[in-house]
Amino acid sequence: MPDDVSPAPNSYGAAAHRHAPQHPSPPIPLTPAPSARPSASPSPFAPGPAAPVAERLRVVVADDNPVVRAGLGVLLSGRADIQVVAEAADGREAYEKTLEHRPDVVLLDVRMPGVDGISALPHLVGIAPVLMLTYSRESEIVHEALRLGAGGYLVHGEFTANQLVQAVRDTKDGRANFTVTAADALLAHMRHGTPPQRGPLPEGLGSALATAPPPPPPHTAEPSESLSQLQPVVGQSSVSGGSVSTPNRQHYGLSSREVEVMDLIASGMSNQQIAATCFISEKTVKNHINRIFTKLHSATRSEAIAHWLGTAPRNPGRQP
């Protein structure tokens, strides 16, 4: 073949060149090079910081009725965010307990022996927010309590359990709550546009501390002193004669719904209020109460409450 003749483009030489073995490419690394910076975003599966545990709202209950005190303790301490840290039977003891425990809220009755709630109120509001919780519905008492710094005014029989719990939370946060009677008193004042005439309150309320010596310093108590430890003392002081039984509620064999109803009975609620709280009819409430009375060997609400709270005298001839 002459030297100046080239092979055809599709000649064997080109094909051989195409099929000639090539050097393999280096493998792709599966891990980043040492100089590569790791991702700054956290792993979605990494545990996050632990959520802070909310502190329980601490309450002091002041009422001269031991059944009301114990019932409120059962109702409030049954909430995960509320703790009743102490109770008091009069205004002076309320001041001592409030000074000692520094609670978030004080529940204060009006009519109490010795130092009444109106007399103690101006001394308490400088330590903790105060929510009046009372049977006293007189307009002049409502106005005086609010004038002295009460953060709300609730009249027994005019609120449900849930409303009371929310009122306690609101009082801590500075929001006022009033039941119908207290609201009507305020509304009447607004309509007339003039403050009510200030005069002596019924039964000398509000004058106890004017002549009484200043409250003594709080006594030293164990840090663990709480409502659960004070209730047996309350029971012993409220029953004359006979021994007082410690409540052992499991022996009564109440169902969970019956326990709920009995706690509401002990807090002083009517059948209508219990029905509204539990979202059941009044007829169903009555059926529950009949069964509760049978299991507690009681004929009246007061007797059932006494057995339930452990304030009933022990009767050796009858099982609890």
Backbone torsions as a table, in degrees:
resi	resn	phi	psi	omega
1	MET	NA	137.4	179.8
2	PRO	-64.4	154.5	-176.6
3	ASP	-69.1	-24.0	-174.9
4	ASP	-90.9	10.4	179.6
5	VAL	-102.4	124.1	-179.6
6	SER	-93.7	152.6	177.6
7	PRO	-69.5	156.7	179.4
8	ALA	-62.6	152.5	-177.7
9	PRO	-56.9	-37.3	-177.9
10	ASN	-96.1	40.5	-177.4
11	SER	-81.0	171.6	-179.9
12	TYR	-60.4	-35.1	-178.4
13	GLY	-61.2	-42.1	179.0
14	ALA	-66.7	-40.7	179.5
15	ALA	-64.4	-41.0	179.9
16	ALA	-63.9	-35.3	179.2
17	HIS	-66.0	-37.1	-179.9
18	ARG	-67.5	-34.4	-176.4
19	HIS	-93.6	7.3	179.3
20	ALA	-68.1	142.8	-179.7
21	PRO	-63.0	138.1	178.8
22	GLN	-108.6	156.5	175.0
23	HIS	-73.0	131.0	-179.2
24	PRO	-66.5	147.4	178.0
25	SER	-71.8	148.7	177.9
26	PRO	-62.9	146.9	-177.9
27	PRO	-66.4	147.6	178.1
28	ILE	-76.8	126.2	-179.1
29	PRO	-65.4	140.3	179.9
30	LEU	-89.0	-15.0	178.7
31	THR	-116.8	149.6	-179.3
32	PRO	-64.9	152.0	178.2
33	ALA	-62.9	156.1	-178.3
34	PRO	-55.4	-29.5	-176.9
35	SER	-80.8	-12.6	-178.5
36	ALA	-70.8	138.1	-178.2
37	ARG	-88.6	134.1	179.5
38	PRO	-66.1	157.1	180.0
39	SER	-64.1	138.2	-179.2
40	ALA	-83.5	-14.5	-177.4
41	SER	-75.7	135.5	-178.5
42	PRO	-71.7	156.9	177.6
43	SER	-67.1	137.8	179.4
44	PRO	-66.3	-15.0	-178.8
45	PHE	-97.6	-2.1	-179.7
46	ALA	-72.0	137.3	-179.7
47	PRO	-66.1	135.0	179.0
48	GLY	-82.9	176.1	178.5
49	PRO	-66.1	145.2	-178.7
50	ALA	-66.7	138.0	179.0
51	ALA	-69.0	137.8	179.8
52	PRO	-65.7	142.3	179.7
53	VAL	-83.4	122.3	-178.5
54	ALA	-70.0	136.7	178.2
55	GLU	-75.3	146.1	180.0
56	ARG	-76.6	145.1	178.1
57	LEU	-74.7	123.4	-172.4
58	ARG	-98.8	130.9	-172.6
59	VAL	-127.7	140.9	167.8
60	VAL	-109.8	130.3	-179.3
61	VAL	-107.1	123.5	179.6
62	ALA	-120.3	111.7	179.1
63	ASP	-159.0	139.7	-178.0
64	ASP	-78.4	-11.1	179.6
65	ASN	-90.2	114.1	-177.4
66	PRO	-64.1	-30.2	178.6
67	VAL	-67.7	-41.9	177.8
68	VAL	-63.7	-44.2	179.6
69	ARG	-60.0	-48.8	-177.9
70	ALA	-66.3	-39.6	178.9
71	GLY	-63.3	-42.4	176.9
72	LEU	-64.5	-36.9	177.7
73	GLY	-62.2	-43.6	178.5
74	VAL	-63.2	-44.5	-176.5
75	LEU	-66.4	-47.6	-174.7
76	LEU	-76.7	-43.0	-178.5
77	SER	-69.8	-12.7	175.0
78	GLY	-75.5	-8.1	176.9
79	ARG	-91.7	140.9	-173.3
80	ALA	-65.2	-25.8	-173.7
81	ASP	-105.2	9.3	-177.3
82	ILE	-128.2	141.1	178.0
83	GLN	-137.4	124.6	173.6
84	VAL	-84.3	113.2	-173.6
85	VAL	-92.4	-21.0	-179.8
86	ALA	-166.6	163.3	176.0
87	GLU	-135.1	159.4	-178.0
88	ALA	-141.8	149.8	-177.3
89	ALA	-102.4	-6.7	176.8
90	ASP	-157.2	176.9	-175.2
91	GLY	-65.5	-36.3	180.0
92	ARG	-66.5	-44.2	178.4
93	GLU	-66.8	-34.2	176.6
94	ALA	-61.1	-41.3	177.7
95	TYR	-63.5	-44.6	-179.4
96	GLU	-62.0	-47.1	-178.0
97	LYS	-66.9	-37.4	179.4
98	THR	-68.2	-40.6	177.8
99	LEU	-65.8	-34.3	-177.7
100	GLU	-76.2	-45.4	-171.6
101	HIS	-96.5	-17.3	-178.8
102	ARG	49.3	61.4	-175.7
103	PRO	-74.5	172.4	175.2
104	ASP	-82.2	-30.2	-178.5
105	VAL	-146.8	144.0	171.8
106	VAL	-114.7	126.9	171.7
107	LEU	-94.6	120.8	-168.3
108	LEU	-126.1	124.9	173.0
109	ASP	-81.1	162.6	179.7
110	VAL	-91.7	-59.4	-174.3
111	ARG	-88.9	105.9	176.6
112	MET	-137.7	149.2	-179.3
113	PRO	-68.2	155.5	-179.6
114	GLY	76.3	-109.5	178.2
115	VAL	-95.0	114.8	-178.3
116	ASP	-78.1	171.9	-176.6
117	GLY	-66.0	-37.8	179.6
118	ILE	-65.3	-37.5	178.1
119	SER	-67.8	-36.9	-178.0
120	ALA	-80.4	-22.7	-171.5
121	LEU	-54.3	-50.5	-178.0
122	PRO	-63.1	-23.1	177.7
123	HIS	-81.8	-25.4	-177.4
124	LEU	-84.3	-36.7	-173.3
125	VAL	-66.0	-19.0	175.7
126	GLY	-77.9	-8.7	-178.7
127	ILE	-109.6	-41.2	-176.1
128	ALA	-155.1	155.9	174.4
129	PRO	-62.3	142.8	-176.3
130	VAL	-120.6	129.5	174.2
131	LEU	-112.6	117.6	178.5
132	MET	-71.9	130.0	179.7
133	LEU	-135.7	103.0	-163.8
134	THR	-155.2	166.0	170.8
135	TYR	-90.8	-8.9	-177.3
136	SER	-75.4	119.9	-174.6
137	ARG	-119.3	6.3	-179.4
138	GLU	-62.8	138.8	-176.3
139	SER	-60.1	-41.7	-177.7
140	GLU	-66.3	-30.9	177.9
141	ILE	-71.8	-41.0	177.6
142	VAL	-58.7	-48.5	-178.8
143	HIS	-62.6	-42.1	-178.2
144	GLU	-66.6	-39.5	178.8
145	ALA	-62.4	-43.1	179.9
146	LEU	-69.9	-36.3	178.1
147	ARG	-63.0	-34.1	-178.1
148	LEU	-83.9	-2.2	172.7
149	GLY	112.3	10.0	177.9
150	ALA	-61.6	141.7	-178.5
151	GLY	-89.5	4.9	179.6
152	GLY	169.3	167.8	-176.4
153	TYR	-146.6	113.2	179.8
154	LEU	-116.8	132.4	177.6
155	VAL	-103.1	128.7	179.9
156	HIS	-54.0	139.9	179.7
157	GLY	91.4	-4.5	-177.2
158	GLU	-116.4	14.5	-179.4
159	PHE	-148.3	158.3	175.7
160	THR	-95.5	172.7	179.2
161	ALA	-62.0	-44.1	-179.3
162	ASN	-65.0	-36.7	177.9
163	GLN	-66.2	-37.7	177.4
164	LEU	-64.3	-45.9	-179.7
165	VAL	-60.3	-43.9	179.6
166	GLN	-66.3	-36.0	178.2
167	ALA	-64.2	-37.7	177.4
168	VAL	-63.3	-45.1	178.4
169	ARG	-63.4	-42.5	-179.4
170	ASP	-64.2	-39.3	-179.5
171	THR	-61.0	-40.6	177.4
172	LYS	-60.7	-37.1	-177.4
173	ASP	-88.6	4.8	176.3
174	GLY	86.5	14.3	178.2
175	ARG	-101.4	130.1	-175.2
176	ALA	-84.6	146.0	175.9
177	ASN	-130.2	138.2	179.1
178	PHE	-137.6	138.6	171.9
179	THR	-84.2	179.1	-170.3
180	VAL	-57.3	-46.4	-177.5
181	THR	-60.5	-47.0	179.9
182	ALA	-66.1	-40.0	179.0
183	ALA	-64.4	-38.8	178.0
184	ASP	-63.3	-38.8	178.1
185	ALA	-63.2	-41.8	178.2
186	LEU	-67.2	-39.9	-179.3
187	LEU	-64.5	-41.1	178.0
188	ALA	-61.7	-39.5	178.4
189	HIS	-63.9	-42.3	-179.5
190	MET	-66.9	-38.3	-179.3
191	ARG	-66.5	-39.2	-179.4
192	HIS	-77.8	-25.1	177.4
193	GLY	74.9	4.7	178.8
194	THR	-129.5	143.4	179.0
195	PRO	-67.6	150.3	178.6
196	PRO	-64.8	150.0	179.0
197	GLN	-65.2	125.8	-179.5
198	ARG	-83.3	123.3	177.8
199	GLY	-143.6	-175.7	178.6
200	PRO	-63.5	136.3	178.9
201	LEU	-78.5	160.5	178.9
202	PRO	-57.7	142.6	173.1
203	GLU	61.3	22.3	177.8
204	GLY	71.6	20.8	-179.7
205	LEU	-61.7	141.4	177.0
206	GLY	89.5	-0.6	-176.9
207	SER	-112.3	1.5	-173.1
208	ALA	-63.8	-44.3	-176.0
209	LEU	-79.8	-8.3	-179.7
210	ALA	-67.2	-33.5	-178.6
211	THR	-113.4	-15.1	-178.2
212	ALA	-78.5	152.5	175.7
213	PRO	-65.9	156.7	179.9
214	PRO	-59.6	149.5	-178.4
215	PRO	-58.3	140.8	179.1
216	PRO	-69.4	160.4	176.9
217	PRO	-62.0	150.0	-177.5
218	PRO	-63.5	142.6	178.5
219	HIS	-76.2	157.1	179.7
220	THR	-78.5	130.9	-179.6
221	ALA	-131.1	157.0	176.8
222	GLU	-65.9	143.7	179.8
223	PRO	-59.0	-25.9	-176.1
224	SER	-84.1	1.9	-179.2
225	GLU	-64.8	123.4	-176.0
226	SER	-146.5	-179.6	-177.9
227	LEU	-60.2	-38.3	-177.2
228	SER	-62.0	-30.1	179.0
229	GLN	-84.8	-26.1	-177.4
230	LEU	-82.6	-24.8	-175.5
231	GLN	-58.4	-44.5	177.9
232	PRO	-58.9	-35.6	177.9
233	VAL	-65.4	-41.5	178.1
234	VAL	-60.3	-43.5	-179.4
235	GLY	-62.4	-41.0	-178.5
236	GLN	-67.6	-34.7	-178.4
237	SER	-79.2	-15.5	-175.2
238	SER	-100.6	-4.5	-179.1
239	VAL	-120.7	127.1	-179.9
240	SER	-97.1	122.3	178.1
241	GLY	81.0	151.5	177.6
242	GLY	77.8	160.4	178.0
243	SER	-87.5	157.4	-177.9
244	VAL	-107.3	131.0	-177.4
245	SER	-87.5	143.1	173.4
246	THR	-80.3	131.9	-175.6
247	PRO	-63.7	128.3	174.1
248	ASN	-126.7	82.3	-166.6
249	ARG	-69.3	-21.2	179.8
250	GLN	-63.9	-28.4	-179.6
251	HIS	-66.7	-22.6	-177.9
252	TYR	-76.7	-22.4	176.9
253	GLY	69.7	33.1	178.5
254	LEU	-76.6	145.1	174.4
255	SER	-73.7	169.7	-179.0
256	SER	-61.9	-38.5	178.1
257	ARG	-67.8	-39.5	178.8
258	GLU	-66.3	-35.8	175.7
259	VAL	-62.6	-43.5	179.0
260	GLU	-61.1	-45.6	179.9
261	VAL	-64.3	-41.8	-178.7
262	MET	-65.4	-38.3	176.5
263	ASP	-61.8	-39.1	179.5
264	LEU	-70.6	-36.3	174.5
265	ILE	-60.7	-44.2	-179.1
266	ALA	-64.8	-25.8	178.5
267	SER	-80.7	-2.6	176.2
268	GLY	95.9	12.7	-177.6
269	MET	-77.8	149.1	173.4
270	SER	-82.9	170.0	178.0
271	ASN	-60.0	-38.7	-179.6
272	GLN	-64.2	-42.6	179.4
273	GLN	-67.4	-38.7	177.7
274	ILE	-63.5	-41.7	178.9
275	ALA	-61.3	-42.5	179.9
276	ALA	-67.5	-37.6	-179.0
277	THR	-69.7	-40.2	-176.1
278	CYS	-92.8	-2.5	-179.1
279	PHE	58.7	46.0	176.3
280	ILE	-133.2	168.8	-179.2
281	SER	-79.3	160.2	177.2
282	GLU	-64.2	-32.9	177.7
283	LYS	-62.3	-41.2	177.6
284	THR	-65.4	-38.1	177.0
285	VAL	-60.4	-45.0	179.9
286	LYS	-62.3	-38.9	177.7
287	ASN	-62.8	-43.2	177.7
288	HIS	-61.4	-43.4	-177.8
289	ILE	-64.5	-40.0	178.3
290	ASN	-60.3	-43.1	179.0
291	ARG	-67.9	-38.2	178.8
292	ILE	-62.9	-45.6	179.7
293	PHE	-59.5	-39.2	179.3
294	THR	-64.1	-45.1	-177.2
295	LYS	-71.4	-29.6	-179.9
296	LEU	-93.8	4.5	179.9
297	HIS	53.5	47.7	-175.7
298	SER	-125.5	150.2	178.4
299	ALA	-109.1	-16.9	-178.5
300	THR	-134.3	166.1	177.9
301	ARG	-63.8	-41.4	-179.0
302	SER	-62.0	-40.9	179.5
303	GLU	-67.4	-41.0	178.6
304	ALA	-63.3	-42.1	178.9
305	ILE	-63.1	-41.4	-179.9
306	ALA	-62.0	-42.5	177.0
307	HIS	-66.2	-42.3	-175.6
308	TRP	-65.5	-37.5	-177.9
309	LEU	-92.1	-3.9	178.3
310	GLY	79.4	20.3	-180.0
311	THR	-100.7	2.0	179.5
312	ALA	-81.1	141.3	175.4
313	PRO	-60.7	141.7	179.8
314	ARG	-71.0	131.9	177.2
315	ASN	-111.5	106.6	-174.9
316	PRO	-60.6	-23.1	-175.8
317	GLY	-85.5	-0.6	-176.3
318	ARG	-137.4	137.3	179.8
319	GLN	-75.3	152.6	-179.8
320	PRO	-68.2	NA	NA
